[in-house]
Amino acid sequence: MRILVLVKQIPDLSGIRLDVSTGRIIRENVPLQINSFDKKGIEEAVRIKERSGAEVVVATMGPPSAAEVINLGLRMGADRGILLTDRKFAGADTLITSTVLSSLVRIIKPDLVFTGKYSLDGETSQVPPEVAVMSGFSYRSAVTSVEFAPDMRSAVVQCERESGTEKSVVTLPALFSVSEKLNKARFVRPSVPDMSDRIETWDSSKLQVSIAGSDSPTVVEGTEAVNSTRKVMFLKSTEEAFEIIAKALSSDSGENETIEVEESWDGREYAWGIAFSDPGVSREIAGRICEISHGRYNVRIIGNVDPALLTGLPCHEYVYVPVRSVMAFADYIIERLKEETPPFIVLPSTAEGRDIAGIVAGTMRLGLTADCIDLRINSGKLFQYKPAFGGGIVARISSKTIPAMATVRRGVFRKKNSNAALRVIKEHFEDRYVHEVLEFEPVPSQYDSLFQNRIVVSVGKGVGDQQNISKVLEVAALLKASLGATRPVVDLGWVPRQQQVGITGFSISPQVYIAIGISGHDNHVFGIRYAGTVISVNNSPDAPIFRYSDYGLVMDSMKFVEELKSLAERQRIQ
């Protein structure tokens, strides 16, 4: 067996700055490191090698300095290291990057490819599905375990989904993007020698590709810094905090606002939105497309969500495709795109939405922008606003290809309704992948999705121990809130990984975010940059979390929980 691990060198996000005068991202003197998810991929490949004698190849695409991460892979136990570097590749977007990497796959002919589920500097999740589809490989994302069949021709993989974990059987060759939970990467001792002299350098001629970064279908039109404007006000009591929570929720949020959907015009193009699995984000997408279209386009939503859950969806027609698997749904969209070319397609930035977007974009060679926080149309062009480098910088992006494609972050657009009757067109499409799913284990019912409610109550290690989680869950239920957690809490197994908030978890934007016993590490606060009101509780007045909060309480975390529960029982949040 041959295993190829694709890795990336990224900057330390806390060191990234923006030159306001030029709009240029300043990377000089910023420490570089391996993308943490990719290191998990190396570790898993080396473990398979140690068990079965597989050959492990580690490769990256980047400047000569990126050889450092290849050296690390070799020191961890990989057999070969390949640096893909060529000035022609400069400025490559995800589609061009995927094209280059799939050329390597074609030459190396691995049985299995590991990648991280995304790179922390961009968080697109686009390269793994695009490389897979360009290579003709089976694909699974957010993999947490791999068990091979005796003949090593297939594997049973467990994958994280936002509503639980899924086990499925996958035929090799395959590409797996890996999750945090997969393993704990080994520590490389200083005594392990440098192996830089073993790194092979491949350029475009060696890869037999003629493309260049300038061929990228997406264009960064400009960038701007997002600076925190929060200035903490310290409160004296839990009662004050409760009043602020109630006031924030009583203000007009615009949720489920009714908007008028203009009459459709024959001959007018249809802009597309995708509704996969989640009715809430489907309303956000449909509403935003209606807003930006300004009568320029009809609006078509295509999805697998039961139409009964989408009554009043603001669109001109809903195309219902009742398939369960990501692959089948992507196949349907691809077939439709062979017949019709919409001006743009907007998908949810969920794990499944990102996979569908990557598969479609890789197959049709379209520009794709991930995790957008805004969409606007100017002079007929769709501008996509995407946060990067932990959300501290927002890039304005356009696409050279049609349709333009974008995934949008849940919660950044308001849910909209229409008084018009929903026109439903049901399509019959074979889901030939559904039999591959062996079992699905949902997240325990007491844990609502982080995107389901207007309030998120989040816990750090400051809550003390796992037994106290149940007490926080009681408060969350009273407040009609979701429970979130920091990575250390999730790593300890106190809370499911689907509840993790932060750069290696989810970026969320609830109306109210309550941080209990959270220190405020950069990796966590990156995930709440777009939250509404942030209230933090910590027993140290110097806790970093207060720098990213609107209100703060210096007190024992569990005392706050007990007092908040008492208040919530007396005065229910509506």
Summary of the structure (lengths in Angstrom):
residues: 574
radius of gyration: 23.8
end to end distance: 57.8
largest distance: 71.8
contacts: 2050
relative contact order: 0.12
helix: 33%
strand: 30%
